[in-house]
Every structure is written in structure tokens, then in C-alpha cells.
Amino acid sequence: MTLNDILSEKGSHVYTISPAATLDDVVQKLVECNCGSLLVCEPAPGGGQSILGIITERDILRACAAHLPLAEVPVENVMTRNLVTGHPDDSVEEVMGLLTEKRIRHLPVLNQGCLVGLISIGDVVKAQYRQTLVENHYLKTYLHG
Ligand code: AMP
């Protein structure tokens, strides 16, 4: 199973926010969209959007622990700029390894530099769980004739 298989079911929509938005805006949008991360994007000079980084609920937690004023601090001060990304052909096993090694739970998926979706650790666990159920079913059918 690949990231492409997960995205075909989940869809390619990715929630985004601008670098100038505040951490308070991030909290509101994370709750509204019921998700754990937002990609930080700005309009690209030639049209479309350029990806500047990612901000997740973990970054908000750190900001709260540091007593940062959420209504004043812009996203660009807190976001992670060095993005770890995946490719649609990456296998679910590879991605589980990558997320564990990098200690992240969100992976933007790019194809030839274009954003085609975002996978969360929850999507990966769900896909793996479904695959295990199917494999178990076939193994049991095989064993019991
Ligand atoms: P998470 O576990 O995904 O909530 O994120 C933990 C930390 O890693 C936060 O500081 C995020 O900004 C950062 N992070 C999450 N996903 C990525 C990613 N794909 N590339 C780079 N940093 C990330």
C-alpha cells in the first residue's frame, strides 16, 4: 500500500494558513477543521502557492508553555521551515519509519514539487489496520479451507 492509495480515499485537500496569521488564528482553524496541522503558504509570484513550512498543535503547546501571547505572535515566528515530505509512491511501511524516526505526525505529500495531499499518523494507522484485517481474513480462509 502506498500514500497514493491513502490519498485516493482521503482526498488531496490540505488546510493552510498564512505566515502573518497569529497563533490564535491557528488554534481557531485547527479546531474548525478538526485537524492537527496547517501548512504555512503564501501566494507565489507566478501564481499558485508556495509552501513556507508547517505548524502543528505541538508548536501551539510549546508556545503556551513559553507563555507567548497567542493573539500577537505570527505563525512565521513559530512554524517549522525545514519540511519533511513524502512522495505518492512511498509505501506505508516506509512512511511509518520516517514519522517515527523524525518524531512527526504529519507528512505533506509532493509529486514533482506539487502538493498532492497531507497524511497524518492517524491515516497511516487506519490504512495499516485495514490491511491487517484483510490479510487476517485471507489467512484464516486459507487455513480453514
Ligand atoms: P507533530 O508531531 O506533527 O505535531 O509535530 C511535531 C513537531 O514537528 C512540530 O514542531 C512540527 O512543526 C514539526 N513537524 C510536523 N510535521 C513536520 C514535517 N512534515 N516536516 C517538518 N517538521 C514537521
Backbone and ligand atoms as CSV (ligand in chain L), in Angstrom:
chain,resi,resn,atom,element,x,y,z
A,1,MET,N,N,0.840,-1.196,0.000
A,1,MET,CA,C,0.000,0.000,0.000
A,1,MET,C,C,0.886,1.260,0.000
A,2,THR,N,N,0.472,2.246,-0.784
A,2,THR,CA,C,1.272,3.476,-0.905
A,2,THR,C,C,0.473,4.692,-0.408
A,3,LEU,N,N,1.179,5.827,-0.327
A,3,LEU,CA,C,0.496,7.066,0.081
A,3,LEU,C,C,-0.588,7.435,-0.921
A,4,ASN,N,N,-0.339,7.079,-2.188
A,4,ASN,CA,C,-1.328,7.354,-3.218
A,4,ASN,C,C,-2.650,6.639,-2.924
A,5,ASP,N,N,-2.556,5.397,-2.420
A,5,ASP,CA,C,-3.767,4.645,-2.085
A,5,ASP,C,C,-4.542,5.363,-0.974
A,6,ILE,N,N,-3.817,5.855,0.018
A,6,ILE,CA,C,-4.480,6.559,1.134
A,6,ILE,C,C,-5.130,7.850,0.617
A,7,LEU,N,N,-4.374,8.578,-0.227
A,7,LEU,CA,C,-4.893,9.870,-0.717
A,7,LEU,C,C,-6.094,9.683,-1.637
A,8,SER,N,N,-6.134,8.555,-2.370
A,8,SER,CA,C,-7.292,8.356,-3.268
A,8,SER,C,C,-8.568,8.267,-2.458
A,9,GLU,N,N,-8.450,7.753,-1.234
A,9,GLU,CA,C,-9.646,7.655,-0.402
A,9,GLU,C,C,-9.883,8.950,0.386
A,10,LYS,N,N,-8.784,9.502,0.916
A,10,LYS,CA,C,-8.890,10.665,1.803
A,10,LYS,C,C,-9.104,11.973,1.035
A,11,GLY,N,N,-8.563,12.045,-0.165
A,11,GLY,CA,C,-8.637,13.278,-0.948
A,11,GLY,C,C,-7.360,14.087,-0.805
A,12,SER,N,N,-7.256,15.139,-1.605
A,12,SER,CA,C,-5.985,15.870,-1.671
A,12,SER,C,C,-6.049,17.218,-0.950
A,13,HIS,N,N,-7.196,17.514,-0.318
A,13,HIS,CA,C,-7.309,18.844,0.303
A,13,HIS,C,C,-6.352,18.981,1.496
A,14,VAL,N,N,-5.668,20.131,1.553
A,14,VAL,CA,C,-4.756,20.403,2.680
A,14,VAL,C,C,-5.145,21.749,3.284
A,15,TYR,N,N,-5.304,21.786,4.609
A,15,TYR,CA,C,-5.642,23.044,5.277
A,15,TYR,C,C,-4.381,23.897,5.403
A,16,THR,N,N,-4.520,25.184,5.100
A,16,THR,CA,C,-3.345,26.068,5.095
A,16,THR,C,C,-3.623,27.334,5.909
A,17,ILE,N,N,-2.537,28.056,6.181
A,17,ILE,CA,C,-2.663,29.357,6.875
A,17,ILE,C,C,-1.531,30.245,6.393
A,18,SER,N,N,-1.709,31.550,6.512
A,18,SER,CA,C,-0.674,32.460,6.016
A,18,SER,C,C,0.366,32.709,7.124
A,19,PRO,N,N,1.605,33.053,6.737
A,19,PRO,CA,C,2.663,33.257,7.734
A,19,PRO,C,C,2.388,34.428,8.676
A,20,ALA,N,N,1.547,35.377,8.226
A,20,ALA,CA,C,1.271,36.564,9.037
A,20,ALA,C,C,0.129,36.343,10.026
A,21,ALA,N,N,-0.609,35.238,9.866
A,21,ALA,CA,C,-1.708,34.957,10.813
A,21,ALA,C,C,-1.117,34.757,12.209
A,22,THR,N,N,-1.972,34.887,13.237
A,22,THR,CA,C,-1.466,34.735,14.606
A,22,THR,C,C,-1.664,33.296,15.097
A,23,LEU,N,N,-1.025,32.970,16.201
A,23,LEU,CA,C,-1.176,31.630,16.779
A,23,LEU,C,C,-2.622,31.400,17.228
A,24,ASP,N,N,-3.275,32.489,17.606
A,24,ASP,CA,C,-4.699,32.406,17.953
A,24,ASP,C,C,-5.517,31.952,16.737
A,25,ASP,N,N,-5.185,32.512,15.560
A,25,ASP,CA,C,-5.861,32.102,14.318
A,25,ASP,C,C,-5.624,30.612,14.067
A,26,VAL,N,N,-4.409,30.155,14.365
A,26,VAL,CA,C,-4.080,28.732,14.162
A,26,VAL,C,C,-4.989,27.875,15.039
A,27,VAL,N,N,-5.105,28.253,16.314
A,27,VAL,CA,C,-5.945,27.479,17.245
A,27,VAL,C,C,-7.369,27.402,16.688
A,28,GLN,N,N,-7.913,28.555,16.268
A,28,GLN,CA,C,-9.291,28.585,15.750
A,28,GLN,C,C,-9.432,27.671,14.540
A,29,LYS,N,N,-8.447,27.730,13.621
A,29,LYS,CA,C,-8.554,26.953,12.377
A,29,LYS,C,C,-8.372,25.457,12.636
A,30,LEU,N,N,-7.453,25.104,13.553
A,30,LEU,CA,C,-7.260,23.679,13.877
A,30,LEU,C,C,-8.567,23.088,14.425
A,31,VAL,N,N,-9.237,23.883,15.280
A,31,VAL,CA,C,-10.493,23.402,15.881
A,31,VAL,C,C,-11.595,23.322,14.812
A,32,GLU,N,N,-11.708,24.399,14.009
A,32,GLU,CA,C,-12.722,24.452,12.931
A,32,GLU,C,C,-12.571,23.277,11.965
A,33,CYS,N,N,-11.333,23.008,11.582
A,33,CYS,CA,C,-11.066,21.977,10.556
A,33,CYS,C,C,-10.900,20.596,11.178
A,34,ASN,N,N,-10.901,20.541,12.504
A,34,ASN,CA,C,-10.753,19.266,13.211
A,34,ASN,C,C,-9.501,18.521,12.746
A,35,CYS,N,N,-8.371,19.254,12.688
A,35,CYS,CA,C,-7.127,18.638,12.233
A,35,CYS,C,C,-5.996,19.064,13.174
A,36,GLY,N,N,-4.810,18.495,12.974
A,36,GLY,CA,C,-3.703,18.747,13.904
A,36,GLY,C,C,-2.570,19.574,13.331
A,37,SER,N,N,-2.694,19.946,12.057
A,37,SER,CA,C,-1.601,20.731,11.461
A,37,SER,C,C,-2.137,21.608,10.343
A,38,LEU,N,N,-1.395,22.677,10.065
A,38,LEU,CA,C,-1.711,23.548,8.928
A,38,LEU,C,C,-0.421,23.784,8.162
A,39,LEU,N,N,-0.499,23.732,6.847
A,39,LEU,CA,C,0.682,24.100,6.062
A,39,LEU,C,C,0.709,25.618,5.957
A,40,VAL,N,N,1.899,26.190,6.089
A,40,VAL,CA,C,2.014,27.649,6.015
A,40,VAL,C,C,2.380,28.014,4.571
A,41,CYS,N,N,1.475,28.747,3.924
A,41,CYS,CA,C,1.640,29.049,2.499
A,41,CYS,C,C,1.437,30.534,2.240
A,42,GLU,N,N,2.066,31.015,1.143
A,42,GLU,CA,C,1.813,32.388,0.693
A,42,GLU,C,C,1.680,32.358,-0.831
A,43,PRO,N,N,0.998,33.352,-1.405
A,43,PRO,CA,C,0.854,33.367,-2.862
A,43,PRO,C,C,2.230,33.430,-3.523
A,44,ALA,N,N,2.427,32.567,-4.546
A,44,ALA,CA,C,3.715,32.550,-5.263
A,44,ALA,C,C,3.685,33.639,-6.337
A,45,PRO,N,N,4.864,34.208,-6.651
A,45,PRO,CA,C,4.906,35.291,-7.642
A,45,PRO,C,C,4.246,34.918,-8.986
A,46,GLY,N,N,4.462,33.669,-9.458
A,46,GLY,CA,C,3.898,33.287,-10.760
A,46,GLY,C,C,2.501,32.688,-10.664
A,47,GLY,N,N,1.818,32.869,-9.536
A,47,GLY,CA,C,0.508,32.224,-9.322
A,47,GLY,C,C,0.670,30.983,-8.474
A,48,GLY,N,N,-0.422,30.475,-7.944
A,48,GLY,CA,C,-0.361,29.301,-7.052
A,48,GLY,C,C,0.150,29.706,-5.679
A,49,GLN,N,N,0.573,28.722,-4.911
A,49,GLN,CA,C,1.003,28.971,-3.524
A,49,GLN,C,C,2.398,28.404,-3.307
A,50,SER,N,N,3.244,29.127,-2.540
A,50,SER,CA,C,4.494,28.466,-2.136
A,50,SER,C,C,4.371,28.037,-0.685
A,51,ILE,N,N,4.945,26.873,-0.403
A,51,ILE,CA,C,4.879,26.319,0.954
A,51,ILE,C,C,6.094,26.816,1.729
A,52,LEU,N,N,5.819,27.474,2.869
A,52,LEU,CA,C,6.920,28.018,3.674
A,52,LEU,C,C,7.270,27.123,4.851
A,53,GLY,N,N,6.293,26.343,5.318
A,53,GLY,CA,C,6.555,25.499,6.487
A,53,GLY,C,C,5.285,24.839,6.975
A,54,ILE,N,N,5.359,24.362,8.221
A,54,ILE,CA,C,4.203,23.677,8.808
A,54,ILE,C,C,4.072,24.128,10.263
A,55,ILE,N,N,2.844,24.204,10.754
A,55,ILE,CA,C,2.622,24.491,12.181
A,55,ILE,C,C,1.617,23.461,12.694
A,56,THR,N,N,1.912,22.874,13.844
A,56,THR,CA,C,1.033,21.821,14.376
A,56,THR,C,C,0.637,22.156,15.813
A,57,GLU,N,N,-0.273,21.318,16.337
A,57,GLU,CA,C,-0.731,21.539,17.715
A,57,GLU,C,C,0.440,21.465,18.702
A,58,ARG,N,N,1.492,20.702,18.355
A,58,ARG,CA,C,2.670,20.624,19.229
A,58,ARG,C,C,3.354,21.993,19.364
A,59,ASP,N,N,3.407,22.740,18.240
A,59,ASP,CA,C,4.020,24.081,18.264
A,59,ASP,C,C,3.192,25.033,19.138
A,60,ILE,N,N,1.869,24.855,19.086
A,60,ILE,CA,C,0.986,25.696,19.900
A,60,ILE,C,C,1.202,25.385,21.387
A,61,LEU,N,N,1.354,24.088,21.673
A,61,LEU,CA,C,1.586,23.669,23.069
A,61,LEU,C,C,2.888,24.289,23.601
A,62,ARG,N,N,3.932,24.254,22.743
A,62,ARG,CA,C,5.217,24.856,23.153
A,62,ARG,C,C,5.060,26.351,23.392
A,63,ALA,N,N,4.294,27.024,22.518
A,63,ALA,CA,C,4.086,28.468,22.658
A,63,ALA,C,C,3.349,28.763,23.964
A,64,CYS,N,N,2.370,27.901,24.307
A,64,CYS,CA,C,1.625,28.084,25.563
A,64,CYS,C,C,2.567,27.888,26.751
A,65,ALA,N,N,3.423,26.867,26.675
A,65,ALA,CA,C,4.347,26.581,27.776
A,65,ALA,C,C,5.326,27.738,27.977
A,66,ALA,N,N,5.651,28.438,26.870
A,66,ALA,CA,C,6.578,29.580,26.951
A,66,ALA,C,C,5.836,30.880,27.254
A,67,HIS,N,N,4.528,30.766,27.529
A,67,HIS,CA,C,3.664,31.917,27.827
A,67,HIS,C,C,3.717,32.989,26.735
A,68,LEU,N,N,3.783,32.557,25.461
A,68,LEU,CA,C,3.752,33.520,24.351
A,68,LEU,C,C,2.323,34.048,24.206
A,69,PRO,N,N,2.159,35.318,23.874
A,69,PRO,CA,C,0.800,35.854,23.670
A,69,PRO,C,C,0.257,35.373,22.319
A,70,LEU,N,N,-0.660,34.413,22.341
A,70,LEU,CA,C,-1.123,33.760,21.111
A,70,LEU,C,C,-1.769,34.737,20.124
A,71,ALA,N,N,-2.373,35.802,20.669
A,71,ALA,CA,C,-3.069,36.757,19.799
A,71,ALA,C,C,-2.093,37.696,19.092
A,72,GLU,N,N,-0.821,37.676,19.514
A,72,GLU,CA,C,0.147,38.625,18.932
A,72,GLU,C,C,1.227,37.961,18.099
A,73,VAL,N,N,1.598,36.737,18.445
A,73,VAL,CA,C,2.751,36.107,17.776
A,73,VAL,C,C,2.341,35.581,16.389
A,74,PRO,N,N,3.089,35.986,15.326
A,74,PRO,CA,C,2.743,35.479,13.994
A,74,PRO,C,C,3.240,34.044,13.788
A,75,VAL,N,N,2.531,33.336,12.930
A,75,VAL,CA,C,2.845,31.940,12.619
A,75,VAL,C,C,4.309,31.787,12.203
A,76,GLU,N,N,4.818,32.726,11.402
A,76,GLU,CA,C,6.178,32.577,10.859
A,76,GLU,C,C,7.252,32.538,11.944
A,77,ASN,N,N,6.935,33.039,13.160
A,77,ASN,CA,C,7.922,33.012,14.251
A,77,ASN,C,C,8.044,31.634,14.889
A,78,VAL,N,N,7.054,30.790,14.660
A,78,VAL,CA,C,6.953,29.542,15.411
A,78,VAL,C,C,6.991,28.302,14.504
A,79,MET,N,N,6.594,28.479,13.232
A,79,MET,CA,C,6.466,27.319,12.314
A,79,MET,C,C,7.811,26.620,12.103
A,80,THR,N,N,7.738,25.372,11.643
A,80,THR,CA,C,8.951,24.638,11.259
A,80,THR,C,C,9.157,24.844,9.763
A,81,ARG,N,N,10.372,25.305,9.408
A,81,ARG,CA,C,10.622,25.654,7.998
A,81,ARG,C,C,11.161,24.479,7.179
A,82,ASN,N,N,11.991,23.638,7.817
A,82,ASN,CA,C,12.577,22.523,7.056
A,82,ASN,C,C,11.591,21.372,6.984
A,83,LEU,N,N,10.858,21.327,5.891
A,83,LEU,CA,C,9.776,20.349,5.776
A,83,LEU,C,C,10.297,18.956,5.425
A,84,VAL,N,N,9.770,17.968,6.113
A,84,VAL,CA,C,9.966,16.574,5.726
A,84,VAL,C,C,8.743,16.228,4.872
A,85,THR,N,N,8.972,15.702,3.681
A,85,THR,CA,C,7.841,15.420,2.794
A,85,THR,C,C,7.877,13.975,2.299
A,86,GLY,N,N,6.758,13.535,1.768
A,86,GLY,CA,C,6.672,12.200,1.187
A,86,GLY,C,C,6.322,12.297,-0.289
A,87,HIS,N,N,6.362,11.110,-0.959
A,87,HIS,CA,C,6.018,11.011,-2.380
A,87,HIS,C,C,4.843,10.033,-2.495
A,88,PRO,N,N,3.934,10.250,-3.448
A,88,PRO,CA,C,2.778,9.348,-3.564
A,88,PRO,C,C,3.153,7.870,-3.682
A,89,ASP,N,N,4.344,7.568,-4.227
A,89,ASP,CA,C,4.739,6.154,-4.386
A,89,ASP,C,C,5.366,5.561,-3.120
A,90,ASP,N,N,5.595,6.369,-2.094
A,90,ASP,CA,C,6.178,5.837,-0.846
A,90,ASP,C,C,5.236,4.807,-0.233
A,91,SER,N,N,5.814,3.733,0.302
A,91,SER,CA,C,4.967,2.716,0.931
A,91,SER,C,C,4.589,3.149,2.348
A,92,VAL,N,N,3.477,2.605,2.832
A,92,VAL,CA,C,3.015,2.923,4.185
A,92,VAL,C,C,4.070,2.507,5.214
A,93,GLU,N,N,4.753,1.387,4.964
A,93,GLU,CA,C,5.805,0.923,5.901
A,93,GLU,C,C,6.939,1.942,5.980
A,94,GLU,N,N,7.384,2.438,4.814
A,94,GLU,CA,C,8.462,3.442,4.780
A,94,GLU,C,C,8.059,4.677,5.575
A,95,VAL,N,N,6.801,5.103,5.359
A,95,VAL,CA,C,6.338,6.339,5.992
A,95,VAL,C,C,6.212,6.168,7.505
A,96,MET,N,N,5.791,4.969,7.942
A,96,MET,CA,C,5.724,4.717,9.395
A,96,MET,C,C,7.117,4.890,9.993
A,97,GLY,N,N,8.133,4.378,9.285
A,97,GLY,CA,C,9.522,4.508,9.746
A,97,GLY,C,C,9.956,5.964,9.796
A,98,LEU,N,N,9.621,6.704,8.746
A,98,LEU,CA,C,10.020,8.117,8.648
A,98,LEU,C,C,9.389,8.948,9.763
A,99,LEU,N,N,8.074,8.767,9.972
A,99,LEU,CA,C,7.374,9.542,11.003
A,99,LEU,C,C,7.945,9.235,12.386
A,100,THR,N,N,8.284,7.947,12.607
A,100,THR,CA,C,8.833,7.552,13.908
A,100,THR,C,C,10.233,8.151,14.099
A,101,GLU,N,N,11.052,8.019,13.051
A,101,GLU,CA,C,12.445,8.495,13.140
A,101,GLU,C,C,12.497,10.013,13.344
A,102,LYS,N,N,11.644,10.752,12.613
A,102,LYS,CA,C,11.671,12.224,12.687
A,102,LYS,C,C,10.810,12.767,13.826
A,103,ARG,N,N,10.064,11.889,14.481
A,103,ARG,CA,C,9.173,12.283,15.586
A,103,ARG,C,C,8.169,13.336,15.154
A,104,ILE,N,N,7.542,13.080,14.000
A,104,ILE,CA,C,6.491,13.972,13.496
A,104,ILE,C,C,5.247,13.140,13.216
A,105,ARG,N,N,4.094,13.816,13.136
A,105,ARG,CA,C,2.835,13.089,12.902
A,105,ARG,C,C,2.117,13.551,11.650
A,106,HIS,N,N,2.790,14.422,10.879
A,106,HIS,CA,C,2.162,14.966,9.669
A,106,HIS,C,C,3.159,14.998,8.525
A,107,LEU,N,N,2.707,14.567,7.344
A,107,LEU,CA,C,3.610,14.485,6.197
A,107,LEU,C,C,2.943,15.038,4.928
A,108,PRO,N,N,3.380,16.243,4.486
A,108,PRO,CA,C,2.877,16.736,3.199
A,108,PRO,C,C,3.395,15.816,2.085
A,109,VAL,N,N,2.550,15.557,1.106
A,109,VAL,CA,C,2.948,14.668,0.012
A,109,VAL,C,C,3.109,15.504,-1.256
A,110,LEU,N,N,4.313,15.424,-1.844
A,110,LEU,CA,C,4.611,16.212,-3.046
A,110,LEU,C,C,4.899,15.291,-4.216
A,111,ASN,N,N,4.414,15.703,-5.388
A,111,ASN,CA,C,4.745,14.990,-6.615
A,111,ASN,C,C,5.338,16.005,-7.583
A,112,GLN,N,N,6.612,15.833,-7.924
A,112,GLN,CA,C,7.341,16.780,-8.785
A,112,GLN,C,C,7.175,18.213,-8.285
A,113,GLY,N,N,7.320,18.377,-6.967
A,113,GLY,CA,C,7.274,19.709,-6.373
A,113,GLY,C,C,5.870,20.228,-6.103
A,114,CYS,N,N,4.835,19.509,-6.575
A,114,CYS,CA,C,3.455,19.978,-6.359
A,114,CYS,C,C,2.826,19.252,-5.189
A,115,LEU,N,N,2.128,20.018,-4.342
A,115,LEU,CA,C,1.451,19.439,-3.182
A,115,LEU,C,C,0.245,18.623,-3.651
A,116,VAL,N,N,0.209,17.336,-3.260
A,116,VAL,CA,C,-0.929,16.500,-3.685
A,116,VAL,C,C,-1.734,15.979,-2.484
A,117,GLY,N,N,-1.341,16.375,-1.271
A,117,GLY,CA,C,-2.104,15.967,-0.094
A,117,GLY,C,C,-1.257,15.998,1.159
A,118,LEU,N,N,-1.851,15.633,2.278
A,118,LEU,CA,C,-1.127,15.554,3.553
A,118,LEU,C,C,-1.633,14.335,4.313
A,119,ILE,N,N,-0.684,13.545,4.797
A,119,ILE,CA,C,-1.010,12.309,5.509
A,119,ILE,C,C,-0.696,12.512,6.986
A,120,SER,N,N,-1.618,12.112,7.854
A,120,SER,CA,C,-1.318,12.170,9.291
A,120,SER,C,C,-1.008,10.764,9.784
A,121,ILE,N,N,-0.425,10.670,10.952
A,121,ILE,CA,C,-0.094,9.364,11.509
A,121,ILE,C,C,-1.379,8.546,11.697
A,122,GLY,N,N,-2.499,9.251,11.953
A,122,GLY,CA,C,-3.792,8.569,12.091
A,122,GLY,C,C,-4.209,7.900,10.784
A,123,ASP,N,N,-3.963,8.571,9.654
A,123,ASP,CA,C,-4.293,7.974,8.344
A,123,ASP,C,C,-3.468,6.715,8.117
A,124,VAL,N,N,-2.201,6.765,8.527
A,124,VAL,CA,C,-1.289,5.635,8.317
A,124,VAL,C,C,-1.722,4.443,9.177
A,125,VAL,N,N,-2.072,4.720,10.427
A,125,VAL,CA,C,-2.508,3.641,11.329
A,125,VAL,C,C,-3.803,3.014,10.791
A,126,LYS,N,N,-4.730,3.873,10.328
A,126,LYS,CA,C,-6.003,3.378,9.804
A,126,LYS,C,C,-5.774,2.457,8.596
A,127,ALA,N,N,-4.884,2.898,7.679
A,127,ALA,CA,C,-4.607,2.109,6.468
A,127,ALA,C,C,-3.974,0.773,6.840
A,128,GLN,N,N,-3.031,0.824,7.774
A,128,GLN,CA,C,-2.325,-0.396,8.191
A,128,GLN,C,C,-3.296,-1.369,8.878
A,129,TYR,N,N,-4.182,-0.819,9.695
A,129,TYR,CA,C,-5.171,-1.630,10.420
A,129,TYR,C,C,-6.086,-2.354,9.430
A,130,ARG,N,N,-6.560,-1.607,8.419
A,130,ARG,CA,C,-7.456,-2.207,7.416
A,130,ARG,C,C,-6.742,-3.319,6.663
A,131,GLN,N,N,-5.466,-3.059,6.321
A,131,GLN,CA,C,-4.705,-4.060,5.576
A,131,GLN,C,C,-4.532,-5.331,6.417
A,132,THR,N,N,-4.280,-5.150,7.719
A,132,THR,CA,C,-4.108,-6.295,8.615
A,132,THR,C,C,-5.401,-7.112,8.690
A,133,LEU,N,N,-6.553,-6.420,8.766
A,133,LEU,CA,C,-7.842,-7.131,8.812
A,133,LEU,C,C,-8.042,-7.986,7.560
A,134,VAL,N,N,-7.726,-7.405,6.387
A,134,VAL,CA,C,-7.900,-8.121,5.121
A,134,VAL,C,C,-6.957,-9.325,5.089
A,135,GLU,N,N,-5.681,-9.112,5.479
A,135,GLU,CA,C,-4.702,-10.208,5.450
A,135,GLU,C,C,-5.135,-11.334,6.387
A,136,ASN,N,N,-5.621,-10.966,7.582
A,136,ASN,CA,C,-6.093,-11.967,8.553
A,136,ASN,C,C,-7.236,-12.780,7.968
A,137,HIS,N,N,-8.154,-12.071,7.302
A,137,HIS,CA,C,-9.317,-12.733,6.713
A,137,HIS,C,C,-8.848,-13.798,5.712
A,138,TYR,N,N,-7.904,-13.407,4.814
A,138,TYR,CA,C,-7.439,-14.356,3.792
A,138,TYR,C,C,-6.654,-15.502,4.410
A,139,LEU,N,N,-5.856,-15.201,5.425
A,139,LEU,CA,C,-5.077,-16.269,6.079
A,139,LEU,C,C,-6.006,-17.284,6.736
A,140,LYS,N,N,-7.052,-16.778,7.412
A,140,LYS,CA,C,-7.998,-17.679,8.102
A,140,LYS,C,C,-8.743,-18.530,7.077
A,141,THR,N,N,-9.174,-17.875,5.983
A,141,THR,CA,C,-9.881,-18.606,4.928
A,141,THR,C,C,-8.970,-19.701,4.372
A,142,TYR,N,N,-7.687,-19.381,4.185
A,142,TYR,CA,C,-6.722,-20.334,3.639
A,142,TYR,C,C,-6.539,-21.510,4.612
A,143,LEU,N,N,-6.387,-21.191,5.911
A,143,LEU,CA,C,-6.111,-22.229,6.916
A,143,LEU,C,C,-7.308,-23.159,7.115
A,144,HIS,N,N,-8.513,-22.541,7.108
A,144,HIS,CA,C,-9.703,-23.362,7.399
A,144,HIS,C,C,-10.407,-23.854,6.136
A,145,GLY,N,N,-9.758,-23.673,5.011
A,145,GLY,CA,C,-10.315,-24.174,3.741
A,145,GLY,C,C,-11.475,-23.302,3.322
L,1,AMP,P1,P,3.651,16.840,15.131
L,1,AMP,O1,O,4.083,15.627,15.901
L,1,AMP,O2,O,3.393,16.519,13.667
L,1,AMP,O3,O,2.518,17.588,15.764
L,1,AMP,O4,O,4.892,17.855,15.075
L,1,AMP,C1,C,5.991,17.862,15.968
L,1,AMP,C2,C,6.958,18.959,15.520
L,1,AMP,O5,O,7.479,18.651,14.218
L,1,AMP,C3,C,6.351,20.347,15.392
L,1,AMP,O6,O,7.328,21.303,15.766
L,1,AMP,C4,C,6.036,20.495,13.900
L,1,AMP,O7,O,6.106,21.824,13.425
L,1,AMP,C5,C,7.128,19.645,13.276
L,1,AMP,N1,N,6.653,18.946,12.083
L,1,AMP,C6,C,5.500,18.254,11.936
L,1,AMP,N2,N,5.399,17.730,10.716
L,1,AMP,C7,C,6.523,18.086,10.058
L,1,AMP,C8,C,7.026,17.861,8.733
L,1,AMP,N3,N,6.360,17.128,7.839
L,1,AMP,N4,N,8.221,18.397,8.407
L,1,AMP,C9,C,8.924,19.117,9.310
L,1,AMP,N5,N,8.518,19.367,10.560
L,1,AMP,C10,C,7.334,18.870,10.939
